Amino acid sequence: MVLRAAALAFGLVELIAPRPFVNFWMDLAAADDDVELRSWVYTAARLEGVVLVLWALKSRRTDPSES
């Protein structure tokens, strides 16, 4: 249940604002500040957000323990 809620929250953030989300994680991951991301990275983040949201909503609907 917590995993689905986290996936839903991260997915929605990636859908709504992929650029700040990706930039935040890249600032944590990269040692140098001179890393340039390609433009498709933000599109990929948005697609990842779609997958996370769909997974969270689908697993909630099909989970037999949630009655």
mmCIF file as Biopython writes it, N, C-alpha, C and O atoms, coordinates in Angstrom:
data_model
#
loop_
_atom_site.group_PDB
_atom_site.id
_atom_site.type_symbol
_atom_site.label_atom_id
_atom_site.label_alt_id
_atom_site.label_comp_id
_atom_site.label_asym_id
_atom_site.label_entity_id
_atom_site.label_seq_id
_atom_site.pdbx_PDB_ins_code
_atom_site.Cartn_x
_atom_site.Cartn_y
_atom_site.Cartn_z
_atom_site.occupancy
_atom_site.B_iso_or_equiv
_atom_site.auth_seq_id
_atom_site.auth_asym_id
_atom_site.pdbx_PDB_model_num
ATOM 1   N N  . MET A ? 1  ? 0.816   -1.189 0.000   1.0 0.0 1  A 1 
ATOM 2   C CA . MET A ? 1  ? 0.000   0.000  0.000   1.0 0.0 1  A 1 
ATOM 3   C C  . MET A ? 1  ? 0.871   1.268  0.000   1.0 0.0 1  A 1 
ATOM 4   O O  . MET A ? 1  ? 0.585   2.218  -0.729  1.0 0.0 1  A 1 
ATOM 5   N N  . VAL A ? 2  ? 1.907   1.278  0.800   1.0 0.0 2  A 1 
ATOM 6   C CA . VAL A ? 2  ? 2.794   2.432  0.850   1.0 0.0 2  A 1 
ATOM 7   C C  . VAL A ? 2  ? 3.570   2.552  -0.460  1.0 0.0 2  A 1 
ATOM 8   O O  . VAL A ? 2  ? 3.791   3.655  -0.960  1.0 0.0 2  A 1 
ATOM 9   N N  . LEU A ? 3  ? 3.979   1.415  -1.005  1.0 0.0 3  A 1 
ATOM 10  C CA . LEU A ? 3  ? 4.703   1.434  -2.274  1.0 0.0 3  A 1 
ATOM 11  C C  . LEU A ? 3  ? 3.836   2.005  -3.396  1.0 0.0 3  A 1 
ATOM 12  O O  . LEU A ? 3  ? 4.314   2.778  -4.226  1.0 0.0 3  A 1 
ATOM 13  N N  . ARG A ? 4  ? 2.558   1.619  -3.415  1.0 0.0 4  A 1 
ATOM 14  C CA . ARG A ? 4  ? 1.651   2.148  -4.438  1.0 0.0 4  A 1 
ATOM 15  C C  . ARG A ? 4  ? 1.447   3.642  -4.272  1.0 0.0 4  A 1 
ATOM 16  O O  . ARG A ? 4  ? 1.404   4.374  -5.261  1.0 0.0 4  A 1 
ATOM 17  N N  . ALA A ? 5  ? 1.319   4.107  -3.030  1.0 0.0 5  A 1 
ATOM 18  C CA . ALA A ? 5  ? 1.137   5.537  -2.780  1.0 0.0 5  A 1 
ATOM 19  C C  . ALA A ? 5  ? 2.373   6.323  -3.205  1.0 0.0 5  A 1 
ATOM 20  O O  . ALA A ? 5  ? 2.260   7.401  -3.789  1.0 0.0 5  A 1 
ATOM 21  N N  . ALA A ? 6  ? 3.551   5.780  -2.910  1.0 0.0 6  A 1 
ATOM 22  C CA . ALA A ? 6  ? 4.788   6.446  -3.325  1.0 0.0 6  A 1 
ATOM 23  C C  . ALA A ? 6  ? 4.914   6.460  -4.840  1.0 0.0 6  A 1 
ATOM 24  O O  . ALA A ? 6  ? 5.311   7.469  -5.422  1.0 0.0 6  A 1 
ATOM 25  N N  . ALA A ? 7  ? 4.577   5.344  -5.481  1.0 0.0 7  A 1 
ATOM 26  C CA . ALA A ? 7  ? 4.641   5.282  -6.947  1.0 0.0 7  A 1 
ATOM 27  C C  . ALA A ? 7  ? 3.665   6.278  -7.563  1.0 0.0 7  A 1 
ATOM 28  O O  . ALA A ? 7  ? 3.990   6.942  -8.548  1.0 0.0 7  A 1 
ATOM 29  N N  . LEU A ? 8  ? 2.491   6.381  -6.995  1.0 0.0 8  A 1 
ATOM 30  C CA . LEU A ? 8  ? 1.500   7.335  -7.498  1.0 0.0 8  A 1 
ATOM 31  C C  . LEU A ? 8  ? 1.992   8.767  -7.329  1.0 0.0 8  A 1 
ATOM 32  O O  . LEU A ? 8  ? 1.856   9.580  -8.243  1.0 0.0 8  A 1 
ATOM 33  N N  . ALA A ? 9  ? 2.563   9.081  -6.169  1.0 0.0 9  A 1 
ATOM 34  C CA . ALA A ? 9  ? 3.053   10.440 -5.920  1.0 0.0 9  A 1 
ATOM 35  C C  . ALA A ? 9  ? 4.214   10.786 -6.858  1.0 0.0 9  A 1 
ATOM 36  O O  . ALA A ? 9  ? 4.211   11.848 -7.481  1.0 0.0 9  A 1 
ATOM 37  N N  . PHE A ? 10 ? 5.204   9.893  -6.960  1.0 0.0 10 A 1 
ATOM 38  C CA . PHE A ? 10 ? 6.332   10.151 -7.854  1.0 0.0 10 A 1 
ATOM 39  C C  . PHE A ? 10 ? 5.877   10.219 -9.310  1.0 0.0 10 A 1 
ATOM 40  O O  . PHE A ? 10 ? 6.362   11.049 -10.079 1.0 0.0 10 A 1 
ATOM 41  N N  . GLY A ? 11 ? 4.955   9.354  -9.680  1.0 0.0 11 A 1 
ATOM 42  C CA . GLY A ? 11 ? 4.454   9.362  -11.052 1.0 0.0 11 A 1 
ATOM 43  C C  . GLY A ? 11 ? 3.750   10.657 -11.396 1.0 0.0 11 A 1 
ATOM 44  O O  . GLY A ? 11 ? 3.935   11.199 -12.485 1.0 0.0 11 A 1 
ATOM 45  N N  . LEU A ? 12 ? 2.944   11.157 -10.472 1.0 0.0 12 A 1 
ATOM 46  C CA . LEU A ? 12 ? 2.250   12.419 -10.729 1.0 0.0 12 A 1 
ATOM 47  C C  . LEU A ? 12 ? 3.221   13.589 -10.837 1.0 0.0 12 A 1 
ATOM 48  O O  . LEU A ? 12 ? 3.052   14.471 -11.679 1.0 0.0 12 A 1 
ATOM 49  N N  . VAL A ? 13 ? 4.234   13.590 -9.982  1.0 0.0 13 A 1 
ATOM 50  C CA . VAL A ? 13 ? 5.236   14.664 -10.057 1.0 0.0 13 A 1 
ATOM 51  C C  . VAL A ? 13 ? 5.981   14.592 -11.384 1.0 0.0 13 A 1 
ATOM 52  O O  . VAL A ? 13 ? 6.236   15.619 -12.013 1.0 0.0 13 A 1 
ATOM 53  N N  . GLU A ? 14 ? 6.331   13.383 -11.810 1.0 0.0 14 A 1 
ATOM 54  C CA . GLU A ? 14 ? 7.030   13.237 -13.090 1.0 0.0 14 A 1 
ATOM 55  C C  . GLU A ? 14 ? 6.144   13.645 -14.264 1.0 0.0 14 A 1 
ATOM 56  O O  . GLU A ? 14 ? 6.643   14.163 -15.263 1.0 0.0 14 A 1 
ATOM 57  N N  . LEU A ? 15 ? 4.859   13.421 -14.156 1.0 0.0 15 A 1 
ATOM 58  C CA . LEU A ? 15 ? 3.946   13.835 -15.226 1.0 0.0 15 A 1 
ATOM 59  C C  . LEU A ? 15 ? 3.778   15.346 -15.274 1.0 0.0 15 A 1 
ATOM 60  O O  . LEU A ? 15 ? 3.790   15.944 -16.350 1.0 0.0 15 A 1 
ATOM 61  N N  . ILE A ? 16 ? 3.623   15.952 -14.121 1.0 0.0 16 A 1 
ATOM 62  C CA . ILE A ? 16 ? 3.321   17.380 -14.054 1.0 0.0 16 A 1 
ATOM 63  C C  . ILE A ? 16 ? 4.564   18.240 -14.272 1.0 0.0 16 A 1 
ATOM 64  O O  . ILE A ? 16 ? 4.527   19.219 -15.018 1.0 0.0 16 A 1 
ATOM 65  N N  . ALA A ? 17 ? 5.669   17.867 -13.614 1.0 0.0 17 A 1 
ATOM 66  C CA . ALA A ? 17 ? 6.883   18.684 -13.684 1.0 0.0 17 A 1 
ATOM 67  C C  . ALA A ? 17 ? 8.116   17.792 -13.823 1.0 0.0 17 A 1 
ATOM 68  O O  . ALA A ? 17 ? 8.855   17.612 -12.855 1.0 0.0 17 A 1 
ATOM 69  N N  . PRO A ? 18 ? 8.348   17.232 -15.010 1.0 0.0 18 A 1 
ATOM 70  C CA . PRO A ? 18 ? 9.483   16.318 -15.155 1.0 0.0 18 A 1 
ATOM 71  C C  . PRO A ? 18 ? 10.845  17.013 -15.057 1.0 0.0 18 A 1 
ATOM 72  O O  . PRO A ? 18 ? 11.804  16.413 -14.572 1.0 0.0 18 A 1 
ATOM 73  N N  . ARG A ? 19 ? 10.944  18.253 -15.505 1.0 0.0 19 A 1 
ATOM 74  C CA . ARG A ? 19 ? 12.248  18.941 -15.525 1.0 0.0 19 A 1 
ATOM 75  C C  . ARG A ? 19 ? 12.794  19.160 -14.109 1.0 0.0 19 A 1 
ATOM 76  O O  . ARG A ? 19 ? 13.941  18.787 -13.863 1.0 0.0 19 A 1 
ATOM 77  N N  . PRO A ? 20 ? 12.049  19.737 -13.173 1.0 0.0 20 A 1 
ATOM 78  C CA . PRO A ? 20 ? 12.602  19.904 -11.825 1.0 0.0 20 A 1 
ATOM 79  C C  . PRO A ? 20 ? 12.870  18.567 -11.128 1.0 0.0 20 A 1 
ATOM 80  O O  . PRO A ? 20 ? 13.825  18.442 -10.361 1.0 0.0 20 A 1 
ATOM 81  N N  . PHE A ? 21 ? 12.036  17.583 -11.397 1.0 0.0 21 A 1 
ATOM 82  C CA . PHE A ? 21 ? 12.214  16.259 -10.800 1.0 0.0 21 A 1 
ATOM 83  C C  . PHE A ? 21 ? 13.520  15.626 -11.266 1.0 0.0 21 A 1 
ATOM 84  O O  . PHE A ? 21 ? 14.305  15.144 -10.449 1.0 0.0 21 A 1 
ATOM 85  N N  . VAL A ? 22 ? 13.752  15.627 -12.566 1.0 0.0 22 A 1 
ATOM 86  C CA . VAL A ? 22 ? 14.978  15.045 -13.123 1.0 0.0 22 A 1 
ATOM 87  C C  . VAL A ? 22 ? 16.194  15.856 -12.688 1.0 0.0 22 A 1 
ATOM 88  O O  . VAL A ? 22 ? 17.226  15.286 -12.332 1.0 0.0 22 A 1 
ATOM 89  N N  . ASN A ? 23 ? 16.083  17.159 -12.715 1.0 0.0 23 A 1 
ATOM 90  C CA . ASN A ? 23 ? 17.217  17.999 -12.336 1.0 0.0 23 A 1 
ATOM 91  C C  . ASN A ? 23 ? 17.606  17.785 -10.869 1.0 0.0 23 A 1 
ATOM 92  O O  . ASN A ? 23 ? 18.792  17.788 -10.539 1.0 0.0 23 A 1 
ATOM 93  N N  . PHE A ? 24 ? 16.628  17.602 -9.998  1.0 0.0 24 A 1 
ATOM 94  C CA . PHE A ? 24 ? 16.910  17.342 -8.590  1.0 0.0 24 A 1 
ATOM 95  C C  . PHE A ? 24 ? 17.717  16.060 -8.427  1.0 0.0 24 A 1 
ATOM 96  O O  . PHE A ? 24 ? 18.732  16.045 -7.730  1.0 0.0 24 A 1 
ATOM 97  N N  . TRP A ? 25 ? 17.269  14.987 -9.069  1.0 0.0 25 A 1 
ATOM 98  C CA . TRP A ? 25 ? 17.965  13.712 -8.932  1.0 0.0 25 A 1 
ATOM 99  C C  . TRP A ? 25 ? 19.320  13.724 -9.630  1.0 0.0 25 A 1 
ATOM 100 O O  . TRP A ? 25 ? 20.253  13.064 -9.173  1.0 0.0 25 A 1 
ATOM 101 N N  . MET A ? 26 ? 19.440  14.459 -10.719 1.0 0.0 26 A 1 
ATOM 102 C CA . MET A ? 26 ? 20.734  14.542 -11.393 1.0 0.0 26 A 1 
ATOM 103 C C  . MET A ? 26 ? 21.727  15.355 -10.573 1.0 0.0 26 A 1 
ATOM 104 O O  . MET A ? 26 ? 22.923  15.065 -10.594 1.0 0.0 26 A 1 
ATOM 105 N N  . ASP A ? 27 ? 21.261  16.353 -9.861  1.0 0.0 27 A 1 
ATOM 106 C CA . ASP A ? 27 ? 22.156  17.109 -8.981  1.0 0.0 27 A 1 
ATOM 107 C C  . ASP A ? 27 ? 22.694  16.218 -7.863  1.0 0.0 27 A 1 
ATOM 108 O O  . ASP A ? 27 ? 23.839  16.373 -7.438  1.0 0.0 27 A 1 
ATOM 109 N N  . LEU A ? 28 ? 21.875  15.292 -7.391  1.0 0.0 28 A 1 
ATOM 110 C CA . LEU A ? 28 ? 22.336  14.350 -6.368  1.0 0.0 28 A 1 
ATOM 111 C C  . LEU A ? 28 ? 23.291  13.307 -6.942  1.0 0.0 28 A 1 
ATOM 112 O O  . LEU A ? 28 ? 24.245  12.902 -6.278  1.0 0.0 28 A 1 
ATOM 113 N N  . ALA A ? 29 ? 23.038  12.881 -8.158  1.0 0.0 29 A 1 
ATOM 114 C CA . ALA A ? 29 ? 23.795  11.780 -8.746  1.0 0.0 29 A 1 
ATOM 115 C C  . ALA A ? 29 ? 25.116  12.216 -9.370  1.0 0.0 29 A 1 
ATOM 116 O O  . ALA A ? 29 ? 26.095  11.471 -9.331  1.0 0.0 29 A 1 
ATOM 117 N N  . ALA A ? 30 ? 25.152  13.395 -9.933  1.0 0.0 30 A 1 
ATOM 118 C CA . ALA A ? 30 ? 26.343  13.835 -10.674 1.0 0.0 30 A 1 
ATOM 119 C C  . ALA A ? 30 ? 27.322  14.548 -9.741  1.0 0.0 30 A 1 
ATOM 120 O O  . ALA A ? 30 ? 26.936  15.365 -8.905  1.0 0.0 30 A 1 
ATOM 121 N N  . ALA A ? 31 ? 28.578  14.217 -9.911  1.0 0.0 31 A 1 
ATOM 122 C CA . ALA A ? 31 ? 29.615  14.865 -9.112  1.0 0.0 31 A 1 
ATOM 123 C C  . ALA A ? 31 ? 29.957  16.248 -9.676  1.0 0.0 31 A 1 
ATOM 124 O O  . ALA A ? 31 ? 30.287  17.163 -8.922  1.0 0.0 31 A 1 
ATOM 125 N N  . ASP A ? 32 ? 29.881  16.394 -10.967 1.0 0.0 32 A 1 
ATOM 126 C CA . ASP A ? 32 ? 30.190  17.670 -11.618 1.0 0.0 32 A 1 
ATOM 127 C C  . ASP A ? 32 ? 28.898  18.401 -11.961 1.0 0.0 32 A 1 
ATOM 128 O O  . ASP A ? 32 ? 27.849  17.784 -12.148 1.0 0.0 32 A 1 
ATOM 129 N N  . ASP A ? 33 ? 28.992  19.705 -12.039 1.0 0.0 33 A 1 
ATOM 130 C CA . ASP A ? 33 ? 27.832  20.498 -12.446 1.0 0.0 33 A 1 
ATOM 131 C C  . ASP A ? 33 ? 27.758  20.687 -13.947 1.0 0.0 33 A 1 
ATOM 132 O O  . ASP A ? 33 ? 26.809  21.290 -14.446 1.0 0.0 33 A 1 
ATOM 133 N N  . ASP A ? 34 ? 28.728  20.191 -14.666 1.0 0.0 34 A 1 
ATOM 134 C CA . ASP A ? 34 ? 28.753  20.405 -16.107 1.0 0.0 34 A 1 
ATOM 135 C C  . ASP A ? 34 ? 28.155  19.230 -16.878 1.0 0.0 34 A 1 
ATOM 136 O O  . ASP A ? 34 ? 28.555  18.965 -18.012 1.0 0.0 34 A 1 
ATOM 137 N N  . VAL A ? 35 ? 27.215  18.538 -16.281 1.0 0.0 35 A 1 
ATOM 138 C CA . VAL A ? 35 ? 26.518  17.439 -16.952 1.0 0.0 35 A 1 
ATOM 139 C C  . VAL A ? 35 ? 25.333  18.028 -17.705 1.0 0.0 35 A 1 
ATOM 140 O O  . VAL A ? 35 ? 24.503  18.727 -17.123 1.0 0.0 35 A 1 
ATOM 141 N N  . GLU A ? 36 ? 25.259  17.747 -18.988 1.0 0.0 36 A 1 
ATOM 142 C CA . GLU A ? 36 ? 24.123  18.207 -19.790 1.0 0.0 36 A 1 
ATOM 143 C C  . GLU A ? 36 ? 23.241  17.031 -20.132 1.0 0.0 36 A 1 
ATOM 144 O O  . GLU A ? 36 ? 23.717  15.998 -20.603 1.0 0.0 36 A 1 
ATOM 145 N N  . LEU A ? 37 ? 21.979  17.189 -19.898 1.0 0.0 37 A 1 
ATOM 146 C CA . LEU A ? 37 ? 21.019  16.137 -20.216 1.0 0.0 37 A 1 
ATOM 147 C C  . LEU A ? 37 ? 20.462  16.364 -21.615 1.0 0.0 37 A 1 
ATOM 148 O O  . LEU A ? 37 ? 20.281  17.498 -22.059 1.0 0.0 37 A 1 
ATOM 149 N N  . ARG A ? 38 ? 20.205  15.295 -22.271 1.0 0.0 38 A 1 
ATOM 150 C CA . ARG A ? 38 ? 19.574  15.393 -23.595 1.0 0.0 38 A 1 
ATOM 151 C C  . ARG A ? 38 ? 18.096  15.721 -23.403 1.0 0.0 38 A 1 
ATOM 152 O O  . ARG A ? 38 ? 17.539  15.492 -22.329 1.0 0.0 38 A 1 
ATOM 153 N N  . SER A ? 39 ? 17.480  16.245 -24.421 1.0 0.0 39 A 1 
ATOM 154 C CA . SER A ? 39 ? 16.079  16.666 -24.315 1.0 0.0 39 A 1 
ATOM 155 C C  . SER A ? 39 ? 15.130  15.486 -24.133 1.0 0.0 39 A 1 
ATOM 156 O O  . SER A ? 39 ? 14.057  15.648 -23.553 1.0 0.0 39 A 1 
ATOM 157 N N  . TRP A ? 40 ? 15.506  14.299 -24.619 1.0 0.0 40 A 1 
ATOM 158 C CA . TRP A ? 40 ? 14.622  13.146 -24.509 1.0 0.0 40 A 1 
ATOM 159 C C  . TRP A ? 40 ? 14.542  12.607 -23.081 1.0 0.0 40 A 1 
ATOM 160 O O  . TRP A ? 40 ? 13.655  11.811 -22.773 1.0 0.0 40 A 1 
ATOM 161 N N  . VAL A ? 41 ? 15.453  13.029 -22.211 1.0 0.0 41 A 1 
ATOM 162 C CA . VAL A ? 41 ? 15.441  12.541 -20.826 1.0 0.0 41 A 1 
ATOM 163 C C  . VAL A ? 41 ? 14.159  12.971 -20.126 1.0 0.0 41 A 1 
ATOM 164 O O  . VAL A ? 41 ? 13.596  12.208 -19.341 1.0 0.0 41 A 1 
ATOM 165 N N  . TYR A ? 42 ? 13.697  14.173 -20.400 1.0 0.0 42 A 1 
ATOM 166 C CA . TYR A ? 42 ? 12.486  14.671 -19.760 1.0 0.0 42 A 1 
ATOM 167 C C  . TYR A ? 42 ? 11.247  13.951 -20.304 1.0 0.0 42 A 1 
ATOM 168 O O  . TYR A ? 42 ? 10.291  13.712 -19.567 1.0 0.0 42 A 1 
ATOM 169 N N  . THR A ? 43 ? 11.268  13.617 -21.566 1.0 0.0 43 A 1 
ATOM 170 C CA . THR A ? 43 ? 10.174  12.826 -22.143 1.0 0.0 43 A 1 
ATOM 171 C C  . THR A ? 43 ? 10.159  11.428 -21.537 1.0 0.0 43 A 1 
ATOM 172 O O  . THR A ? 43 ? 9.092   10.891 -21.237 1.0 0.0 43 A 1 
ATOM 173 N N  . ALA A ? 44 ? 11.329  10.842 -21.357 1.0 0.0 44 A 1 
ATOM 174 C CA . ALA A ? 44 ? 11.413  9.519  -20.738 1.0 0.0 44 A 1 
ATOM 175 C C  . ALA A ? 44 ? 10.922  9.565  -19.294 1.0 0.0 44 A 1 
ATOM 176 O O  . ALA A ? 44 ? 10.274  8.626  -18.832 1.0 0.0 44 A 1 
ATOM 177 N N  . ALA A ? 45 ? 11.223  10.640 -18.585 1.0 0.0 45 A 1 
ATOM 178 C CA . ALA A ? 45 ? 10.740  10.782 -17.208 1.0 0.0 45 A 1 
ATOM 179 C C  . ALA A ? 45 ? 9.215   10.878 -17.186 1.0 0.0 45 A 1 
ATOM 180 O O  . ALA A ? 45 ? 8.560   10.304 -16.316 1.0 0.0 45 A 1 
ATOM 181 N N  . ARG A ? 46 ? 8.662   11.603 -18.146 1.0 0.0 46 A 1 
ATOM 182 C CA . ARG A ? 46 ? 7.206   11.713 -18.222 1.0 0.0 46 A 1 
ATOM 183 C C  . ARG A ? 46 ? 6.569   10.360 -18.519 1.0 0.0 46 A 1 
ATOM 184 O O  . ARG A ? 46 ? 5.535   10.023 -17.942 1.0 0.0 46 A 1 
ATOM 185 N N  . LEU A ? 47 ? 7.177   9.582  -19.413 1.0 0.0 47 A 1 
ATOM 186 C CA . LEU A ? 47 ? 6.672   8.236  -19.701 1.0 0.0 47 A 1 
ATOM 187 C C  . LEU A ? 47 ? 6.781   7.331  -18.475 1.0 0.0 47 A 1 
ATOM 188 O O  . LEU A ? 47 ? 5.891   6.522  -18.212 1.0 0.0 47 A 1 
ATOM 189 N N  . GLU A ? 48 ? 7.862   7.469  -17.738 1.0 0.0 48 A 1 
ATOM 190 C CA . GLU A ? 48 ? 8.009   6.713  -16.505 1.0 0.0 48 A 1 
ATOM 191 C C  . GLU A ? 48 ? 6.903   7.086  -15.519 1.0 0.0 48 A 1 
ATOM 192 O O  . GLU A ? 48 ? 6.377   6.226  -14.812 1.0 0.0 48 A 1 
ATOM 193 N N  . GLY A ? 49 ? 6.560   8.362  -15.477 1.0 0.0 49 A 1 
ATOM 194 C CA . GLY A ? 49 ? 5.469   8.808  -14.614 1.0 0.0 49 A 1 
ATOM 195 C C  . GLY A ? 49 ? 4.157   8.167  -15.006 1.0 0.0 49 A 1 
ATOM 196 O O  . GLY A ? 49 ? 3.381   7.770  -14.137 1.0 0.0 49 A 1 
ATOM 197 N N  . VAL A ? 50 ? 3.892   8.057  -16.300 1.0 0.0 50 A 1 
ATOM 198 C CA . VAL A ? 50 ? 2.670   7.401  -16.782 1.0 0.0 50 A 1 
ATOM 199 C C  . VAL A ? 50 ? 2.641   5.946  -16.327 1.0 0.0 50 A 1 
ATOM 200 O O  . VAL A ? 50 ? 1.616   5.454  -15.856 1.0 0.0 50 A 1 
ATOM 201 N N  . VAL A ? 51 ? 3.771   5.263  -16.472 1.0 0.0 51 A 1 
ATOM 202 C CA . VAL A ? 51 ? 3.843   3.851  -16.077 1.0 0.0 51 A 1 
ATOM 203 C C  . VAL A ? 51 ? 3.620   3.703  -14.578 1.0 0.0 51 A 1 
ATOM 204 O O  . VAL A ? 51 ? 2.893   2.807  -14.151 1.0 0.0 51 A 1 
ATOM 205 N N  . LEU A ? 52 ? 4.226   4.559  -13.782 1.0 0.0 52 A 1 
ATOM 206 C CA . LEU A ? 52 ? 4.051   4.474  -12.335 1.0 0.0 52 A 1 
ATOM 207 C C  . LEU A ? 52 ? 2.611   4.732  -11.916 1.0 0.0 52 A 1 
ATOM 208 O O  . LEU A ? 52 ? 2.074   4.027  -11.062 1.0 0.0 52 A 1 
ATOM 209 N N  . VAL A ? 53 ? 1.992   5.729  -12.507 1.0 0.0 53 A 1 
ATOM 210 C CA . VAL A ? 53 ? 0.600   6.045  -12.162 1.0 0.0 53 A 1 
ATOM 211 C C  . VAL A ? 53 ? -0.320  4.901  -12.573 1.0 0.0 53 A 1 
ATOM 212 O O  . VAL A ? 53 ? -1.186  4.494  -11.799 1.0 0.0 53 A 1 
ATOM 213 N N  . LEU A ? 54 ? -0.140  4.384  -13.777 1.0 0.0 54 A 1 
ATOM 214 C CA . LEU A ? 54 ? -0.984  3.277  -14.226 1.0 0.0 54 A 1 
ATOM 215 C C  . LEU A ? 54 ? -0.785  2.040  -13.367 1.0 0.0 54 A 1 
ATOM 216 O O  . LEU A ? 54 ? -1.753  1.354  -13.039 1.0 0.0 54 A 1 
ATOM 217 N N  . TRP A ? 55 ? 0.454   1.745  -12.998 1.0 0.0 55 A 1 
ATOM 218 C CA . TRP A ? 55 ? 0.721   0.591  -12.141 1.0 0.0 55 A 1 
ATOM 219 C C  . TRP A ? 55 ? 0.073   0.758  -10.777 1.0 0.0 55 A 1 
ATOM 220 O O  . TRP A ? 55 ? -0.528  -0.179 -10.251 1.0 0.0 55 A 1 
ATOM 221 N N  . ALA A ? 56 ? 0.194   1.951  -10.201 1.0 0.0 56 A 1 
ATOM 222 C CA . ALA A ? 56 ? -0.381  2.202  -8.883  1.0 0.0 56 A 1 
ATOM 223 C C  . ALA A ? 56 ? -1.901  2.083  -8.911  1.0 0.0 56 A 1 
ATOM 224 O O  . ALA A ? 56 ? -2.504  1.514  -8.001  1.0 0.0 56 A 1 
ATOM 225 N N  . LEU A ? 57 ? -2.508  2.617  -9.950  1.0 0.0 57 A 1 
ATOM 226 C CA . LEU A ? 57 ? -3.976  2.556  -10.033 1.0 0.0 57 A 1 
ATOM 227 C C  . LEU A ? 57 ? -4.459  1.148  -10.366 1.0 0.0 57 A 1 
ATOM 228 O O  . LEU A ? 57 ? -5.477  0.703  -9.834  1.0 0.0 57 A 1 
ATOM 229 N N  . LYS A ? 58 ? -3.746  0.447  -11.234 1.0 0.0 58 A 1 
ATOM 230 C CA . LYS A ? 58 ? -4.144  -0.908 -11.605 1.0 0.0 58 A 1 
ATOM 231 C C  . LYS A ? 58 ? -3.977  -1.869 -10.435 1.0 0.0 58 A 1 
ATOM 232 O O  . LYS A ? 58 ? -4.857  -2.693 -10.186 1.0 0.0 58 A 1 
ATOM 233 N N  . SER A ? 59 ? -2.868  -1.777 -9.718  1.0 0.0 59 A 1 
ATOM 234 C CA . SER A ? 59 ? -2.646  -2.692 -8.608  1.0 0.0 59 A 1 
ATOM 235 C C  . SER A ? 59 ? -3.622  -2.431 -7.468  1.0 0.0 59 A 1 
ATOM 236 O O  . SER A ? 59 ? -3.957  -3.345 -6.715  1.0 0.0 59 A 1 
ATOM 237 N N  . ARG A ? 60 ? -4.073  -1.207 -7.340  1.0 0.0 60 A 1 
ATOM 238 C CA . ARG A ? 60 ? -5.072  -0.919 -6.315  1.0 0.0 60 A 1 
ATOM 239 C C  . ARG A ? 60 ? -6.409  -1.568 -6.661  1.0 0.0 60 A 1 
ATOM 240 O O  . ARG A ? 60 ? -7.114  -2.065 -5.783  1.0 0.0 60 A 1 
ATOM 241 N N  . ARG A ? 61 ? -6.743  -1.557 -7.929  1.0 0.0 61 A 1 
ATOM 242 C CA . ARG A ? 61 ? -8.019  -2.102 -8.366  1.0 0.0 61 A 1 
ATOM 243 C C  . ARG A ? 61 ? -8.029  -3.632 -8.310  1.0 0.0 61 A 1 
ATOM 244 O O  . ARG A ? 61 ? -9.079  -4.229 -8.069  1.0 0.0 61 A 1 
ATOM 245 N N  . THR A ? 62 ? -6.881  -4.273 -8.529  1.0 0.0 62 A 1 
ATOM 246 C CA . THR A ? 62 ? -6.849  -5.734 -8.613  1.0 0.0 62 A 1 
ATOM 247 C C  . THR A ? 62 ? -6.335  -6.397 -7.339  1.0 0.0 62 A 1 
ATOM 248 O O  . THR A ? 62 ? -6.242  -7.623 -7.303  1.0 0.0 62 A 1 
ATOM 249 N N  . ASP A ? 63 ? -5.999  -5.646 -6.293  1.0 0.0 63 A 1 
ATOM 250 C CA . ASP A ? 63 ? -5.461  -6.228 -5.075  1.0 0.0 63 A 1 
ATOM 251 C C  . ASP A ? 63 ? -6.588  -6.868 -4.268  1.0 0.0 63 A 1 
ATOM 252 O O  . ASP A ? 63 ? -7.477  -6.155 -3.802  1.0 0.0 63 A 1 
ATOM 253 N N  . PRO A ? 64 ? -6.580  -8.199 -4.087  1.0 0.0 64 A 1 
ATOM 254 C CA . PRO A ? 64 ? -7.665  -8.870 -3.371  1.0 0.0 64 A 1 
ATOM 255 C C  . PRO A ? 64 ? -7.649  -8.579 -1.867  1.0 0.0 64 A 1 
ATOM 256 O O  . PRO A ? 64 ? -8.680  -8.742 -1.214  1.0 0.0 64 A 1 
ATOM 257 N N  . SER A ? 65 ? -6.526  -8.159 -1.300  1.0 0.0 65 A 1 
ATOM 258 C CA . SER A ? 65 ? -6.470  -7.895 0.145   1.0 0.0 65 A 1 
ATOM 259 C C  . SER A ? 65 ? -7.123  -6.577 0.510   1.0 0.0 65 A 1 
ATOM 260 O O  . SER A ? 65 ? -7.371  -6.326 1.689   1.0 0.0 65 A 1 
ATOM 261 N N  . GLU A ? 66 ? -7.408  -5.731 -0.462  1.0 0.0 66 A 1 
ATOM 262 C CA . GLU A ? 66 ? -8.038  -4.436 -0.212  1.0 0.0 66 A 1 
ATOM 263 C C  . GLU A ? 66 ? -9.540  -4.544 -0.473  1.0 0.0 66 A 1 
ATOM 264 O O  . GLU A ? 66 ? -10.014 -4.187 -1.552  1.0 0.0 66 A 1 
ATOM 265 N N  . SER A ? 67 ? -10.260 -5.020 0.482   1.0 0.0 67 A 1 
ATOM 266 C CA . SER A ? 67 ? -11.709 -5.138 0.318   1.0 0.0 67 A 1 
ATOM 267 C C  . SER A ? 67 ? -12.455 -4.279 1.284   1.0 0.0 67 A 1 
ATOM 268 O O  . SER A ? 67 ? -13.686 -4.265 1.276   1.0 0.0 67 A 1 
#
